[in-house]
Amino acid sequence: MGNRRSKLNQFAFPLIINFILSYVLELSDVAIVARVSTPSFNTNF
């Protein structure tokens, strides 16, 4: 039982890290897009 759990952790941990990394990258991507699009919004007003 304990061996099975460590195997599960070995598999789940990289998945969690991968998920967090992709989430952070997506957030920074949105921030960059917002930063690029805000000057165009400012010139319209």
Secondary structure, 3 states (H helix, E strand, C coil): CHHHHHHHHHHHHHHHHHHHHHHHHHHHHHHHHHHHHHHHHHHHC
